[in-house]
Amino acid sequence: MNKVLAFAVALLVFGGTAAMGQGSPMFYDPYIVLPGSAGAMGMDAGIESPDVSSIGDVSDLYVMGKYAITDQIEVGARITTGLLNDWRDTFSDAVIGAKYGIGTAGAVTANVAVYNEVEEIGVSLGYLHSMQLGSVETSGHLQVGLLDGYAPVGVPIDLRVEPKFKVNEKLTAYLDVLFSTNTDDISNWMALNIWPNADFAVNDQLMVNAGVTAGIAGDMKQDDIGIRVAAIYLLPTK
């Protein structure tokens, strides 16, 4: 019960709209995943748009690759392009980062925005954790952004909470809750968004993830219904 209460309090206080796209992400990995076994590799390619009716005008395209150096340490990089976004540069941002596993259910994360449209370095630090809340496996990722690349004013604070529901051997559903704010003005920067999505396993190495995004509350919430679709390729250790 204490774990449930702590998670609920964290959700009300912190948040995570960076994962919705439309700006340099604070985390190279689009998904909440602990470091893999040594030698494991993964690649993602996807599209994310905050407005499903204007996909050709306001969408980000991204590619991500990651590699587990050891059972505890994973490194990765993510590149975003604005080819389908009238408001962003063709080469929008590049983020590199790492996860360091702690125990069997947690990891600290660190990322650097080495390139973005504000032409400033940004650093994010975070903690990722998975737990059982009743019968539901739930993961969370709390992050703070530092330096001008992420924080021209104040300190942005993001939290993403993700309950996981296994439907069958091929299909897994998630209900991501993303909440964000900034210490410069907590109420005016606040945004609560949701991202119901699902993984469909094509085979042992290829998955397709798809879902919609929507704003729920806060001055900075997403205004329209958005969409995210990605192909995920995993190459496990042999």
N, C-alpha and C positions, 0 to 999 in steps of 0.2 A: 504493500500500500504506500509506503514512503517513496518508493521509486516512481509510482504513478503520480503522486502529488508533486514531486520534484520536477518531473517532465512537464506536467501541466503548467506549473509556475513559470518554467523556462519558456514555454510556448507563448505565454501571455506577455512576457517581458522582452523577448528577443525575436529575431526573424530571418527570412532568406529570400528576397526577390531576385538576387543576382542570378540564381539558377533559372530564372524565367527568360534570360537572354536580354538583348537590347542594352548592351554595355559590357565592359570588360568583366568577365566572371571572376569571382574570388577563388574559384576552385577549378583546377584543370579537368577533373573528372565530372562529367555531367550527372553522375549517379552516386549514391551513397554506397560505397563498397569498401570493405576492409582490404588491406594489402593481401595479394595472392601468394601462393607458394613460390619459392625461389625459381626464377626462370619463366614464370607465367607472363604472357603478353596479352594485351587487348587493344583493339582499335574501334573507334566509333566514328560515324559520319552521319550528320543530321541536319535538319532544318527546324528552326523555331521562329514563330511569328506571334506577336501579341494581338493580331487582328486577322482572323481567318478569312475575312472578306477582302483583304488587301495583301495576300501572300506575296504577290510579285513586286510589292512596293516597300514592305516593312519587315522583310524576313532576314534572319541571319543564317548563314551556312557555316558549319564548323566541322573540323576533323580533330580527333584526339587519339593519341597513342600513349600507352603506359607499359612499364616493364618492372617486374619484381626482382630487385637485385638480390635480396635475401627473403626469408620468410617474414621479416619484419619491415623491410624497407622497400617502398615502391616509388618510382619516379615517373613523371609524365609531362606531356606538353599538349596544349590545345591552341589551335589557330582558328580565328573567325574571319569570315569575309562578308562584306556588305554588297555583294554582287546583285542581290535582290532587295537591297534596302536603299531607298532614295536619300535617307538621312545619315548614312554611314559611308566611310571610305571603302574602296575595294578591299584593301588589306586593313581590317579594323583593329585587331588586337592579337597578341601572342602572350600566352601565360604558361609558365613552367612551374612545377611544384613537386612535392613529395609527401608521402604518408609514412609515419613510423608507428608500427603496431605496438600497443601496450596491452599485455595480457591476451586474452582470447576474444575480447569484444570491443576494444577501443583502439583509437589511433589519434595521434596529434598530426595536424596538417600544416603545411607552409607553402605559400605560393608567391610568385613574383610576376607581376604584369610587366614584361620586359618591353612591350610596345603597346601603345594605345593611341586613341585620337586626341587625347589631351597632351600627349608627348611628355608624360611624366611617369616615373617608376612608381608602382604600387606594390605593397606587401600585405598579404593577409595571413593571419594565424588562426588556427581553429582546433576543435576537438570533435571527433566522430565517435559515436558509441551505438551499439546495438544491444537490445534487451528484450526479454519476454514480458509483455504487459498482458497478463492473463494468458489467453491462448494465441495472442497476436504478436508476431515478431515485429518489433518497432525499432527504427533507427533514427538518430538525430545527428545533426552537424551544426555546431555553433561556430561562427567566425566573426572576426573583427578586421576591418581594413585600416591600413596605415599608409602614410606618405601621400603625396599629392595625387598619385595615380588612382587611388581609391578614395582619398579623403581630403579634397580641397578645403572643406570645412568640417569640423567635428570629427567623430569616429563612427563610420557606418558599422552596424551590428546586424548580422544575419543569422537566422536559425531556420533550418529545414527539418521537419518531422515527418517520418514516412512509415506508416503501418503497411505491412505486407500480408497479402492473402493469396495462398496457393490454391488455384482453382482446380487444376489437374496437372498432369505431367508436362503438358505443353504450355499452359497459360498461367501466369502469375499477375495479380492485380495489385496496384498501389494507390494510396490516396495521400499524396504529398501536400503538406501544409507549409506555406512559406510566408514568413513574417519578418519585416525589416524595419529599422528605424535608424536615426543618427543622433548622437549625443548633442549636436548643435541645437536641435529643436525636436525633441522626441515625438511630440504629437503631430507636428506638421510634416515630418518625414515618414510617418508610419504607413505601412502597407501590409495588408493580409490578403494573400492569394492562395488558391488551391490548384492542384495539378493531378486530377485522376488520370492514371495511365496504366498500361499493361505491357508485359513482355510476352511475346509469342516465340517459342523455341522452334526454329526451322529445322535445326539438327543440333548435334552436340556442341558445335562451335559457333553457330550463327543464330542470333536473335533479332527480332524487330520489336522496337518499343514505340508505342504511339499513345497519345493522350491529348486532352484539351486543357487549357489554362483559363482561369477566371478570377477577377478581382472580387473580394468579399467586403473589405472595410478599409478605411484609412484614406487620407488625402492623396497618397501616392500609389494607391492600388491600381491594378491593370484595369483599363476602361472597357475593353472589348473582350470577346471570347477569342482566345488564341489557340494555337495548335503546335505540337511538337512531335516529330517523327524521326527516328534514328535506326540505323543498322548497327548492330554490335557484334563484333567478331572477337572471339576468345581463343587463344592458343595456349592450352594448359601445358604444364611441364610433362615430360615423358618419363 
